[in-house]
Amino acid sequence: MCNDLEVGSSMVTNDASQAQKNDSQTASEYINSQLQLEAEAREALPYSFDHCTRPLGALKQNIYSCLTCNPPPKNLSDPYKAAGICYGCSIACHGEHTLVELFAHRNFTCDCGTTRFPAESPCTLRINPVTGTKGSVHSEEASSGNTYNHNFRNYFCGCGELYDAHKQKGTMYQCIGLATEQEGGCGEDWWHSECLIGWRRDWYLSEDAQKLKKATRPDADAEDDDHLVVPGFREEFANLICYKCVDTNPWIKKYAASNGFMVLPHNPQSGDIETKSAPIKVESNPASIPELVLPEIHGETHNSSRKRKAEDDQSETESIVSKRTKADVEPDSKSNPIHTTLPAAPTGSFSLLALDDDFRTRFCRCPACYPTLSKFPQLLEEEDLYEPPESEDEEADGPGSVGTKSLLERGEAALSNVDRVRAIEGVMAYNHLRDKVKSFLKPFAESGEAVSAEHIKAYFEKLRGDDQAMREAVAAAPDGGIDPDNRREESSK
């Protein structure tokens, strides 16, 4: 019986030691783990989030919608006061909230700290004009120039699908945006390729679609439909103008049949592939499968497989550019305006794909056309996307804290701003503390034992003189108090 108890005690002791060892870290391991976490965070959030962009005014910038501070109603027909925030506020003010990333929107001013948010959700980055201190900015007048669409509710595309990153199939494409949602356009919405031409979202479940996937991607998993694109849709293009924005601006239709554009007719039907294109014929040799093209598509068409090489796409684009005449790129607006040389425009509702970045040079800028074109700066020249400054800790001498400098760098900066006497006193105090901590760590270094959190806590309690005072306070308590090593501290509010 005694031997069993001794063996059992030994096992408990060994288990406890092993658990302590597993829960402990050496100083080197802890530092390395923190640096790794900082590196990962810096890769995901490479920009500084110390400033709100609202003082900069309207910008083309990446924006976010906070569903925690501004939850949309369940009924889509109910009114909703949408709001968008900049990159800095999405982290500093709403970092623990549910956010929808909307990516780039033009002419947008950050709404954080305005009447579009509850007063209980202030901006922590701007200077409060009343107190003169940073933070607690709320109830400011929101910008009247911002426009919003259903993306701010986490709904996307003309199909109005609720976005779920875990269930999303395929790639979505953002429209360049020629009209707001209120004007009948899309307001820079994100689209599914099948929705642009009127197919159902579940078109890839049809028998013909599965045959296409099996023929062009035989190694794909049964559930892998992410890269299956609708026949005739070109995935590589410079910009998209959706059918809503085209219908709202019918003047642009006259450019649809010109070089450099591809027309995607919007013909809502049942979604069956066989109603939209020739039936897919699968033969023993996948290479012999005929190219699947929507009969109604105008302009250049391409194989629906994603297996085309990037260099093939580049050479094809270069070929298109080389075929243009000088008049196509540099028209003489006085003698031969572009709009007088354009072929007849397609009829019906359709989206436009601008195949390359030179598409802006194809719009006529004669005195008759320019007043209309000038209303759309995004068609005149490529827009600049505002990006916050990168974190200052991106230096060759090693990583630091994300969005700020390392503790050592911050300490050195603070030390350089105090007077000489206080600086010397501070250095002496630091050296004194360093020597004490060094003597504390030396036995652990010699024995190879890991330093646990309890070791460190107990040492600093003793160093501050808390150890004896706490034990005396416990002894004086009516109920004997609690064990100081198991005490609970109230969190500050």
TORMI-561572 format. One record per residue (C-alpha): residue in three letters; residue number from 0; y negated, z, x negated; chain. Coordinates in steps of 0.25 Angstrom, whole numbers. Layout:
<rs>
R  rest   nr      Y      Z      X  kette
R   ALA  NUM      Y      Z      X      A
...
</rs>
This chain:
<rs>
R  rest   nr      Y      Z      X  kette
R   MET    0      0      0      0      A
R   CYS    1     -9      4    -11      A
R   ASN    2     -6     -9    -19      A
R   ASP    3     -9    -17     -6      A
R   LEU    4    -23    -10     -5      A
R   GLU    5    -26    -13    -20      A
R   VAL    6    -22    -28    -18      A
R   GLY    7    -30    -29     -5      A
R   SER    8    -42    -22    -12      A
R   SER    9    -41    -31    -24      A
R   MET   10    -41    -44    -14      A
R   VAL   11    -53    -39     -6      A
R   THR   12    -60    -36    -19      A
R   ASN   13    -57    -50    -25      A
R   ASP   14    -61    -57    -12      A
R   ALA   15    -74    -49    -11      A
R   SER   16    -77    -53    -26      A
R   GLN   17    -73    -68    -23      A
R   ALA   18    -82    -68    -10      A
R   GLN   19    -93    -62    -19      A
R   LYS   20    -91    -73    -29      A
R   ASN   21    -91    -84    -19      A
R   ASP   22   -104    -79    -13      A
R   SER   23   -111    -77    -26      A
R   GLN   24   -118    -87    -35      A
R   THR   25   -122    -87    -49      A
R   ALA   26   -137    -89    -51      A
R   SER   27   -134   -103    -57      A
R   GLU   28   -126   -107    -45      A
R   TYR   29   -137   -102    -35      A
R   ILE   30   -148   -110    -42      A
R   ASN   31   -139   -122    -43      A
R   SER   32   -136   -122    -28      A
R   GLN   33   -151   -120    -25      A
R   LEU   34   -155   -132    -33      A
R   GLN   35   -144   -140    -27      A
R   LEU   36   -149   -136    -13      A
R   GLU   37   -163   -139    -17      A
R   ALA   38   -159   -153    -22      A
R   GLU   39   -152   -156     -9      A
R   ALA   40   -164   -152     -1      A
R   ARG   41   -173   -160    -10      A
R   GLU   42   -165   -172     -8      A
R   ALA   43   -165   -171      7      A
R   LEU   44   -180   -166      8      A
R   PRO   45   -187   -173     -4      A
R   TYR   46   -201   -172      0      A
R   SER   47   -210   -160      0      A
R   PHE   48   -212   -153     14      A
R   ASP   49   -225   -145     10      A
R   HIS   50   -234   -153     19      A
R   CYS   51   -236   -158     33      A
R   THR   52   -240   -173     34      A
R   ARG   53   -249   -170     46      A
R   PRO   54   -262   -169     38      A
R   LEU   55   -259   -183     32      A
R   GLY   56   -260   -189     46      A
R   ALA   57   -252   -200     52      A
R   LEU   58   -241   -205     42      A
R   LYS   59   -228   -214     42      A
R   GLN   60   -219   -202     39      A
R   ASN   61   -205   -196     42      A
R   ILE   62   -206   -187     54      A
R   TYR   63   -197   -177     61      A
R   SER   64   -196   -172     75      A
R   CYS   65   -193   -157     76      A
R   LEU   66   -183   -155     88      A
R   THR   67   -184   -139     86      A
R   CYS   68   -199   -138     88      A
R   ASN   69   -200   -149     98      A
R   PRO   70   -187   -151    105      A
R   PRO   71   -187   -163    115      A
R   PRO   72   -183   -161    129      A
R   LYS   73   -169   -165    134      A
R   ASN   74   -175   -175    144      A
R   LEU   75   -180   -187    137      A
R   SER   76   -190   -190    148      A
R   ASP   77   -197   -176    146      A
R   PRO   78   -210   -176    138      A
R   TYR   79   -208   -172    124      A
R   LYS   80   -219   -169    113      A
R   ALA   81   -213   -176    101      A
R   ALA   82   -217   -171     87      A
R   GLY   83   -215   -176     73      A
R   ILE   84   -216   -169     59      A
R   CYS   85   -217   -173     45      A
R   TYR   86   -207   -171     34      A
R   GLY   87   -214   -158     29      A
R   CYS   88   -214   -152     42      A
R   SER   89   -200   -156     45      A
R   ILE   90   -196   -146     34      A
R   ALA   91   -206   -136     33      A
R   CYS   92   -209   -134     47      A
R   HIS   93   -196   -138     54      A
R   GLY   94   -186   -137     44      A
R   GLU   95   -176   -129     52      A
R   HIS   96   -178   -137     65      A
R   THR   97   -171   -149     71      A
R   LEU   98   -178   -162     66      A
R   VAL   99   -177   -176     70      A
R   GLU  100   -180   -185     58      A
R   LEU  101   -188   -197     63      A
R   PHE  102   -191   -204     49      A
R   ALA  103   -204   -212     48      A
R   HIS  104   -214   -213     59      A
R   ARG  105   -228   -219     56      A
R   ASN  106   -241   -213     59      A
R   PHE  107   -236   -200     62      A
R   THR  108   -243   -186     60      A
R   CYS  109   -234   -174     59      A
R   ASP  110   -234   -165     71      A
R   CYS  111   -230   -152     65      A
R   GLY  112   -239   -141     69      A
R   THR  113   -245   -149     81      A
R   THR  114   -245   -147     96      A
R   ARG  115   -233   -156     96      A
R   PHE  116   -225   -144     91      A
R   PRO  117   -225   -129     96      A
R   ALA  118   -234   -120     90      A
R   GLU  119   -222   -112     85      A
R   SER  120   -219   -124     76      A
R   PRO  121   -231   -124     67      A
R   CYS  122   -232   -133     54      A
R   THR  123   -230   -125     42      A
R   LEU  124   -236   -135     32      A
R   ARG  125   -250   -137     36      A
R   ILE  126   -262   -128     35      A
R   ASN  127   -266   -120     47      A
R   PRO  128   -281   -123     50      A
R   VAL  129   -283   -109     56      A
R   THR  130   -276   -100     45      A
R   GLY  131   -278   -110     33      A
R   THR  132   -264   -107     29      A
R   LYS  133   -252   -116     29      A
R   GLY  134   -242   -116     41      A
R   SER  135   -243   -112     56      A
R   VAL  136   -250   -125     60      A
R   HIS  137   -247   -128     75      A
R   SER  138   -254   -134     87      A
R   GLU  139   -262   -145     80      A
R   GLU  140   -265   -157     87      A
R   ALA  141   -254   -168     85      A
R   SER  142   -257   -182     81      A
R   SER  143   -260   -191     92      A
R   GLY  144   -255   -203     83      A
R   ASN  145   -241   -199     83      A
R   THR  146   -230   -207     91      A
R   TYR  147   -217   -202     95      A
R   ASN  148   -204   -207    101      A
R   HIS  149   -190   -202    105      A
R   ASN  150   -186   -200     91      A
R   PHE  151   -194   -187     91      A
R   ARG  152   -183   -182    101      A
R   ASN  153   -172   -187     92      A
R   TYR  154   -169   -199    100      A
R   PHE  155   -169   -213     94      A
R   CYS  156   -167   -227     96      A
R   GLY  157   -169   -235    109      A
R   CYS  158   -156   -229    114      A
R   GLY  159   -163   -215    113      A
R   GLU  160   -151   -209    106      A
R   LEU  161   -152   -194    102      A
R   TYR  162   -150   -195     87      A
R   ASP  163   -139   -187     81      A
R   ALA  164   -137   -189     66      A
R   HIS  165   -122   -185     67      A
R   LYS  166   -119   -195     78      A
R   GLN  167   -128   -207     74      A
R   LYS  168   -121   -220     72      A
R   GLY  169   -127   -231     64      A
R   THR  170   -141   -233     58      A
R   MET  171   -154   -232     65      A
R   TYR  172   -167   -240     62      A
R   GLN  173   -181   -237     64      A
R   CYS  174   -191   -246     71      A
R   ILE  175   -204   -249     64      A
R   GLY  176   -211   -246     77      A
R   LEU  177   -221   -255     83      A
R   ALA  178   -223   -246     96      A
R   THR  179   -222   -232    100      A
R   GLU  180   -212   -227    110      A
R   GLN  181   -223   -225    120      A
R   GLU  182   -227   -239    118      A
R   GLY  183   -214   -245    120      A
R   GLY  184   -209   -246    106      A
R   CYS  185   -200   -236     98      A
R   GLY  186   -209   -229     90      A
R   GLU  187   -201   -230     77      A
R   ASP  188   -188   -227     83      A
R   TRP  189   -175   -228     76      A
R   TRP  190   -165   -238     82      A
R   HIS  191   -150   -240     82      A
R   SER  192   -147   -255     79      A
R   GLU  193   -139   -257     91      A
R   CYS  194   -150   -251    100      A
R   LEU  195   -159   -262     95      A
R   ILE  196   -151   -273    101      A
R   GLY  197   -147   -266    113      A
R   TRP  198   -133   -261    110      A
R   ARG  199   -127   -248    114      A
R   ARG  200   -126   -237    104      A
R   ASP  201   -111   -237    104      A
R   TRP  202   -109   -251    102      A
R   TYR  203   -101   -248     89      A
R   LEU  204    -90   -243     98      A
R   SER  205    -87   -256    104      A
R   GLU  206    -74   -264    100      A
R   ASP  207    -82   -275     93      A
R   ALA  208    -90   -265     85      A
R   GLN  209    -78   -258     80      A
R   LYS  210    -72   -272     77      A
R   LEU  211    -84   -275     69      A
R   LYS  212    -84   -262     61      A
R   LYS  213    -69   -263     58      A
R   ALA  214    -71   -277     53      A
R   THR  215    -84   -275     44      A
R   ARG  216    -81   -260     40      A
R   PRO  217    -66   -258     40      A
R   ASP  218    -67   -245     33      A
R   ALA  219    -76   -238     42      A
R   ASP  220    -72   -226     50      A
R   ALA  221    -69   -227     65      A
R   GLU  222    -81   -218     68      A
R   ASP  223    -90   -225     58      A
R   ASP  224   -100   -234     65      A
R   ASP  225   -113   -230     58      A
R   HIS  226   -114   -243     50      A
R   LEU  227   -109   -252     62      A
R   VAL  228   -122   -261     65      A
R   VAL  229   -123   -270     77      A
R   PRO  230   -120   -285     74      A
R   GLY  231   -132   -292     70      A
R   PHE  232   -141   -280     66      A
R   ARG  233   -146   -281     52      A
R   GLU  234   -147   -267     45      A
R   GLU  235   -156   -271     34      A
R   PHE  236   -170   -273     38      A
R   ALA  237   -184   -269     35      A
R   ASN  238   -189   -264     49      A
R   LEU  239   -185   -263     64      A
R   ILE  240   -194   -266     76      A
R   CYS  241   -187   -262     88      A
R   TYR  242   -187   -270    101      A
R   LYS  243   -195   -259    108      A
R   CYS  244   -206   -261     97      A
R   VAL  245   -205   -276     98      A
R   ASP  246   -206   -276    113      A
R   THR  247   -218   -268    113      A
R   ASN  248   -224   -277    102      A
R   PRO  249   -220   -291    107      A
R   TRP  250   -229   -298     97      A
R   ILE  251   -219   -295     86      A
R   LYS  252   -208   -303     93      A
R   LYS  253   -214   -316     87      A
R   TYR  254   -210   -312     73      A
R   ALA  255   -195   -309     77      A
R   ALA  256   -190   -323     74      A
R   SER  257   -197   -324     61      A
R   ASN  258   -190   -322     47      A
R   GLY  259   -188   -308     43      A
R   PHE  260   -185   -302     57      A
R   MET  261   -172   -300     65      A
R   VAL  262   -172   -299     80      A
R   LEU  263   -163   -289     87      A
R   PRO  264   -163   -292    102      A
R   HIS  265   -162   -280    111      A
R   ASN  266   -152   -283    122      A
R   PRO  267   -147   -271    128      A
R   GLN  268   -133   -273    133      A
R   SER  269   -120   -266    135      A
R   GLY  270   -118   -264    120      A
R   ASP  271   -105   -272    118      A
R   ILE  272   -105   -280    106      A
R   GLU  273    -99   -292    112      A
R   THR  274   -111   -293    122      A
R   LYS  275   -121   -294    110      A
R   SER  276   -114   -303    100      A
R   ALA  277   -102   -312     97      A
R   PRO  278    -89   -304     98      A
R   ILE  279    -84   -298     85      A
R   LYS  280    -72   -306     80      A
R   VAL  281    -64   -298     70      A
R   GLU  282    -54   -306     60      A
R   SER  283    -45   -302     49      A
R   ASN  284    -56   -305     39      A
R   PRO  285    -69   -296     42      A
R   ALA  286    -77   -306     34      A
R   SER  287    -74   -316     44      A
R   ILE  288    -81   -308     55      A
R   PRO  289    -92   -317     61      A
R   GLU  290   -107   -311     59      A
R   LEU  291   -110   -303     72      A
R   VAL  292   -124   -307     76      A
R   LEU  293   -132   -304     89      A
R   PRO  294   -134   -318     95      A
R   GLU  295   -148   -314    100      A
R   ILE  296   -153   -310     86      A
R   HIS  297   -164   -318     79      A
R   GLY  298   -166   -319     65      A
R   GLU  299   -157   -315     54      A
R   THR  300   -143   -309     57      A
R   HIS  301   -134   -302     48      A
R   ASN  302   -119   -297     48      A
R   SER  303   -118   -283     55      A
R   SER  304   -109   -277     43      A
R   ARG  305   -116   -267     34      A
R   LYS  306   -108   -273     22      A
R   ARG  307   -119   -283     18      A
R   LYS  308   -124   -279      4      A
R   ALA  309   -138   -274      2      A
R   GLU  310   -140   -285     -8      A
R   ASP  311   -136   -296      2      A
R   ASP  312   -147   -290     11      A
R   GLN  313   -157   -291      0      A
R   SER  314   -154   -305     -4      A
R   GLU  315   -154   -309     11      A
R   THR  316   -168   -303     12      A
R   GLU  317   -173   -310      0      A
R   SER  318   -168   -323      5      A
R   ILE  319   -176   -321     18      A
R   VAL  320   -188   -318     10      A
R   SER  321   -186   -330      1      A
R   LYS  322   -185   -339     13      A
R   ARG  323   -199   -335     19      A
R   THR  324   -210   -345     16      A
R   LYS  325   -223   -341     10      A
R   ALA  326   -230   -342     24      A
R   ASP  327   -220   -332     30      A
R   VAL  328   -224   -321     20      A
R   GLU  329   -239   -325     17      A
R   PRO  330   -243   -333     30      A
R   ASP  331   -256   -339     31      A
R   SER  332   -262   -332     43      A
R   LYS  333   -274   -342     44      A
R   SER  334   -266   -355     44      A
R   ASN  335   -252   -351     49      A
R   PRO  336   -251   -337     55      A
R   ILE  337   -237   -332     55      A
R   HIS  338   -236   -330     70      A
R   THR  339   -238   -345     72      A
R   THR  340   -225   -348     64      A
R   LEU  341   -216   -338     71      A
R   PRO  342   -204   -343     79      A
R   ALA  343   -202   -340     93      A
R   ALA  344   -200   -325     96      A
R   PRO  345   -186   -320    102      A
R   THR  346   -187   -316    116      A
R   GLY  347   -182   -302    122      A
R   SER  348   -182   -288    116      A
R   PHE  349   -178   -287    102      A
R   SER  350   -180   -279     89      A
R   LEU  351   -184   -284     76      A
R   LEU  352   -179   -282     62      A
R   ALA  353   -188   -285     50      A
R   LEU  354   -178   -289     40      A
R   ASP  355   -187   -286     27      A
R   ASP  356   -199   -279     23      A
R   ASP  357   -207   -292     23      A
R   PHE  358   -207   -292     38      A
R   ARG  359   -222   -288     39      A
R   THR  360   -226   -301     32      A
R   ARG  361   -221   -309     44      A
R   PHE  362   -231   -304     54      A
R   CYS  363   -243   -313     56      A
R   ARG  364   -256   -307     52      A
R   CYS  365   -265   -318     57      A
R   PRO  366   -278   -314     65      A
R   ALA  367   -270   -315     78      A
R   CYS  368   -258   -307     74      A
R   TYR  369   -264   -296     65      A
R   PRO  370   -271   -288     76      A
R   THR  371   -257   -285     82      A
R   LEU  372   -250   -283     69      A
R   SER  373   -260   -274     64      A
R   LYS  374   -256   -263     74      A
R   PHE  375   -243   -261     67      A
R   PRO  376   -246   -257     53      A
R   GLN  377   -231   -256     51      A
R   LEU  378   -230   -271     52      A
R   LEU  379   -241   -274     42      A
R   GLU  380   -236   -266     30      A
R   GLU  381   -225   -256     27      A
R   GLU  382   -228   -242     30      A
R   ASP  383   -229   -231     20      A
R   LEU  384   -220   -219     24      A
R   TYR  385   -226   -205     20      A
R   GLU  386   -217   -196     12      A
R   PRO  387   -220   -182      8      A
R   PRO  388   -221   -179     -7      A
R   GLU  389   -208   -176    -14      A
R   SER  390   -205   -161    -17      A
R   GLU  391   -212   -157    -29      A
R   ASP  392   -199   -151    -35      A
R   GLU  393   -194   -165    -38      A
R   GLU  394   -195   -163    -53      A
R   ALA  395   -185   -167    -65      A
R   ASP  396   -184   -153    -70      A
R   GLY  397   -176   -148    -58      A
R   PRO  398   -176   -146    -43      A
R   GLY  399   -184   -135    -36      A
R   SER  400   -186   -131    -22      A
R   VAL  401   -187   -141    -11      A
R   GLY  402   -201   -144     -7      A
R   THR  403   -207   -135    -17      A
R   LYS  404   -206   -131    -32      A
R   SER  405   -195   -122    -38      A
R   LEU  406   -197   -107    -38      A
R   LEU  407   -199   -108    -53      A
R   GLU  408   -210   -119    -52      A
R   ARG  409   -217   -111    -40      A
R   GLY  410   -217    -99    -49      A
R   GLU  411   -223   -106    -61      A
R   ALA  412   -234   -112    -52      A
R   ALA  413   -237    -98    -46      A
R   LEU  414   -237    -92    -59      A
R   SER  415   -247   -102    -65      A
R   ASN  416   -257    -99    -53      A
R   VAL  417   -258    -84    -56      A
R   ASP  418   -267    -77    -67      A
R   ARG  419   -262    -75    -81      A
R   VAL  420   -260    -60    -80      A
R   ARG  421   -252    -61    -67      A
R   ALA  422   -244    -72    -73      A
R   ILE  423   -240    -64    -85      A
R   GLU  424   -237    -52    -76      A
R   GLY  425   -228    -61    -67      A
R   VAL  426   -221    -67    -79      A
R   MET  427   -218    -53    -85      A
R   ALA  428   -213    -48    -71      A
R   TYR  429   -204    -61    -70      A
R   ASN  430   -199    -58    -84      A
R   HIS  431   -196    -44    -81      A
R   LEU  432   -188    -48    -68      A
R   ARG  433   -181    -59    -76      A
R   ASP  434   -176    -49    -86      A
R   LYS  435   -171    -40    -75      A
R   VAL  436   -164    -51    -68      A
R   LYS  437   -158    -56    -81      A
R   SER  438   -152    -42    -84      A
R   PHE  439   -146    -42    -70      A
R   LEU  440   -139    -55    -71      A
R   LYS  441   -134    -53    -85      A
R   PRO  442   -121    -45    -81      A
R   PHE  443   -118    -56    -71      A
R   ALA  444   -119    -67    -81      A
R   GLU  445   -111    -60    -91      A
R   SER  446   -100    -57    -81      A
R   GLY  447   -100    -70    -74      A
R   GLU  448   -102    -63    -60      A
R   ALA  449   -110    -70    -49      A
R   VAL  450   -123    -64    -45      A
R   SER  451   -122    -61    -30      A
R   ALA  452   -134    -60    -20      A
R   GLU  453   -130    -45    -18      A
R   HIS  454   -131    -43    -34      A
R   ILE  455   -145    -49    -34      A
R   LYS  456   -150    -42    -21      A
R   ALA  457   -145    -28    -27      A
R   TYR  458   -152    -31    -40      A
R   PHE  459   -165    -34    -35      A
R   GLU  460   -165    -22    -25      A
R   LYS  461   -163    -14    -37      A
R   LEU  462   -173    -21    -45      A
R   ARG  463   -184    -18    -34      A
R   GLY  464   -179     -4    -33      A
R   ASP  465   -174     -6    -19      A
R   ASP  466   -160     -1    -21      A
R   GLN  467   -163     14    -22      A
R   ALA  468   -174     13    -11      A
R   MET  469   -165      6     -2      A
R   ARG  470   -154     16     -4      A
R   GLU  471   -163     28     -2      A
R   ALA  472   -168     22     11      A
R   VAL  473   -154     20     16      A
R   ALA  474   -150     34     13      A
R   ALA  475   -163     39     21      A
R   ALA  476   -160     31     33      A
R   PRO  477   -155     39     45      A
R   ASP  478   -142     31     47      A
R   GLY  479   -140     29     32      A
R   GLY  480   -145     15     33      A
R   ILE  481   -137      3     29      A
R   ASP  482   -131     -1     16      A
R   PRO  483   -143     -7      8      A
R   ASP  484   -133    -18      3      A
R   ASN  485   -131    -22     18      A
R   ARG  486   -145    -21     23      A
R   ARG  487   -151    -31     32      A
R   GLU  488   -165    -36     30      A
R   GLU  489   -174    -41     42      A
R   SER  490   -178    -55     40      A
R   SER  491   -193    -57     40      A
R   LYS  492   -200    -64     52      A
</rs>
